[in-house]
Amino acid sequence: MTRFPIDRVRADTPGVESVVHFNNAGSALPPEQVVDTVVAHLRREAAIGGYEASAEAGPRLDAVYDSIARLIGGRSDQIAVIENATRAWDMAVYGYPFQAGDRVITARSEYVSNVVALLQLRERHGIEIVLIDDDEHGQLDLAALEAELGRGAAMVAITHVPTSGGLVNPAAEVGALCAAHDTFYVLDACQSAGQVPLDVDALGCDVLSSTGRKYLRGPRGTGFLWVSDRALERIEPPFLDLHAAEWTGDEAYEIRGDARRFENWETYYAGKLGLGAAIDYALDLGIEASTERLQVLGAELRGRLDELPRVAVHDKGIHRGGIVTFDVAGTEAVVVEAALRDQHMNTSTSTPGHARYDLAARGLGPIVRASVHYYNTTDEIDRFVTAVASL
Ligand SMILES: Cc1ncc(COP(=O)(O)O)c(C=O)c1O
């Protein structure tokens, strides 16, 4: 913790002057470098025209793919920049050539939108959704996964770090099992990008989706998709346009060869540049150092809240990150959230309706989510815990 350049990162983050921002799993405070990049491009669009500004920024726009590849591994031609993590995941999973009876294995911590999509795909294609349980630590049960893989599966689709808890799932171990059973592996890394180091080779996934605004501290309305070479071969985008395909004859079209086939033509150029700036910032700081710091802060917040008599902490897992979930006996989560916001402390509420396989299955009602980032401090945790204690 001592070597982390906390003064510099806080100086880069003007938002820390006005709020204790513990809603990084919602949308983090961006550094000035990101804001400046977005605003500069918007100004350029205003000054010379939108198409002209994107043409001028061509090399810098291309460099965004290189930045993503430096963040997660893989090659830049395996990457698509898409408006959010959900659409990125959708482009791959809705495009997968499912056959009736295909088994798709998922876990309790799967993200709500992914589960809704799988339920729709079940109606459309007759796939079977197989839910594996958690192990005694609360992470997805690797032995149960292996057993289900042994019964045959078309796909494993899991979430690395769930939206409503501190858990970090053993994503690389899942990848090793998928490789052993030659099963297609889709990893939702929406909350893990920027929070823990990612390397698609080590993870062994075929698809990785993520968002810009959370632990990467990028602009809202940005995200990306990475696909393996075999995923690129196997998956046809569910939608095509003139960017994803070429109209080669009156009756013919050809889908482009790289992962940009999953993008669409019109896009948020300023945001894309901002995403690149956010990733460059994260890489410059060092993901390992950031992970270490935010995990220490997360553990500290969890421990301090756990000591309060009326507070129960609900995070699971062997490995835990910066997301801390809790409730306060006798006070509804939304009331806690509102009371904290009145004191300029940002949290959010996680509802069981958004996590039926997890929170609802554990019999939990709405809980407060306080998600810390590396730019938060022990002093902020002190103030936050004091505020929760005095509710
Ligand atoms: C685990 C997880 N996956 C996916 C998403 C969806 O991300 P987006 O809102 O960028 O589509 C979220 C958002 O909270 C998330 O927490």
The ligand as a Gaussian input file, in Angstrom:
#p B3LYP/6-31G(d) Opt

LIG

0 1
 C      -21.269000      -8.589000     -13.773000
 C      -21.896000      -7.624000     -14.716000
 N      -22.072000      -7.976000     -15.995000
 C      -22.631000      -7.146000     -16.893000
 C      -23.072000      -5.904000     -16.517000
 C      -23.702000      -5.017000     -17.549000
 O      -22.841000      -4.011000     -17.919000
 P      -23.359000      -2.842000     -18.858000
 O      -24.286000      -2.034000     -18.021000
 O      -22.135000      -2.117000     -19.280000
 O      -24.049000      -3.485000     -19.994000
 C      -22.926000      -5.486000     -15.194000
 C      -23.412000      -4.169000     -14.776000
 O      -23.573000      -3.870000     -13.635000
 C      -22.307000      -6.364000     -14.279000
 O      -22.136000      -6.016000     -13.002000

